[in-house]
Amino acid sequence: WHPGEAASGAALTNLPIVTTFHAPVAVTVGASAFLFTNTTPTDLRCFVSGGAATVSVGLNGTTVAASLAALDYSVIIGPTEYITLTYSIGTPTLYTNKFGK
């Protein structure tokens, strides 16, 4: 499948192509367990990099990823949803950017 092409292979016409890019924004990670809530009206993509830290990532209270070594993980959170970063040894980094239009 390619943009502008239907799943069946038939060409689609008059569809807008979204080319807006949003630069990631660094979020200062506080003490473990750090909670980040999406207070925007749009979905956010969150990028977590554990570096040397032992990290687990929770989405709305449920652990969705955990690592005893370096962890690189991304998750999309909708408005009012939250992620929790629980970590030790080092502090992970967190970047977010608007997902979609």
C-alpha positions as CSV (number, residue, x, y, z in Angstrom):
1,W,0.0,0.0,0.0
2,H,1.2,3.5,-0.8
3,P,-0.3,6.9,0.1
4,G,-3.0,7.9,-2.4
5,E,-3.7,4.3,-3.3
6,A,-6.6,2.2,-2.1
7,A,-5.9,-1.2,-0.5
8,S,-7.3,-2.9,-3.6
9,G,-4.9,-1.0,-5.8
10,A,-7.4,1.5,-7.2
11,A,-6.1,5.0,-7.2
12,L,-7.7,7.5,-4.8
13,T,-8.2,11.1,-5.9
14,N,-8.7,14.4,-4.2
15,L,-7.4,13.2,-0.8
16,P,-5.3,15.7,1.2
17,I,-1.7,14.7,1.9
18,V,-0.7,15.7,5.4
19,T,2.9,17.0,5.4
20,T,2.9,18.8,8.7
21,F,5.7,17.7,10.9
22,H,6.0,18.5,14.6
23,A,9.4,18.6,16.3
24,P,9.7,16.5,19.4
25,V,9.7,18.3,22.7
26,A,11.9,17.3,25.6
27,V,10.1,16.6,28.9
28,T,12.0,16.9,32.1
29,V,11.7,13.5,33.9
30,G,11.2,13.9,37.6
31,A,11.7,11.4,40.4
32,S,10.6,7.8,39.9
33,A,7.7,6.9,39.5
34,F,7.3,9.9,37.1
35,L,3.8,10.4,35.7
36,F,3.2,12.3,32.4
37,T,-0.4,13.2,31.4
38,N,-1.5,14.3,27.9
39,T,-3.2,17.6,28.6
40,T,-3.5,18.5,24.9
41,P,-6.6,18.0,22.8
42,T,-4.7,15.7,20.4
43,D,-2.8,12.4,20.5
44,L,0.8,12.5,21.5
45,R,3.6,10.1,20.6
46,C,6.0,9.6,23.5
47,F,9.6,8.4,23.0
48,V,11.3,6.9,26.1
49,S,15.0,6.2,26.1
50,G,16.4,4.4,29.1
51,G,20.1,4.9,28.5
52,A,21.7,3.2,31.5
53,A,18.5,3.2,33.5
54,T,16.4,0.2,34.5
55,V,13.0,1.3,33.2
56,S,9.4,0.2,33.1
57,V,6.7,2.1,31.1
58,G,3.1,2.1,32.2
59,L,0.1,3.3,30.1
60,N,-2.9,4.3,32.2
61,G,-1.7,2.2,35.1
62,T,-0.7,-0.9,33.2
63,T,2.9,-1.8,32.6
64,V,3.5,-2.1,28.8
65,A,7.3,-2.4,28.7
66,A,10.1,-3.1,31.1
67,S,13.8,-3.6,30.7
68,L,16.8,-4.4,32.9
69,A,19.0,-2.8,30.3
70,A,18.7,0.2,28.0
71,L,15.1,0.6,26.8
72,D,14.0,2.5,23.8
73,Y,10.2,2.6,23.5
74,S,7.4,4.7,22.0
75,V,3.8,4.8,22.9
76,I,0.8,7.0,21.7
77,I,-1.4,8.5,24.3
78,G,-4.7,10.2,23.7
79,P,-6.0,13.3,25.5
80,T,-6.2,12.7,29.3
81,E,-4.2,9.4,29.1
82,Y,-0.9,9.1,31.0
83,I,2.3,7.2,31.1
84,T,4.3,6.3,34.1
85,L,8.1,5.9,34.1
86,T,9.5,3.8,36.9
87,Y,13.2,3.7,36.9
88,S,16.4,3.2,38.9
89,I,20.2,3.6,38.4
90,G,19.8,6.4,35.9
91,T,17.2,8.8,34.6
92,P,15.5,8.0,31.3
93,T,14.8,10.7,28.7
94,L,11.3,11.5,27.4
95,Y,10.3,13.3,24.2
96,T,6.8,13.9,23.0
97,N,5.3,15.2,19.8
98,K,1.9,15.7,18.3
99,F,0.7,12.6,16.5
100,G,-1.4,13.1,13.4
101,K,-2.7,16.3,11.9
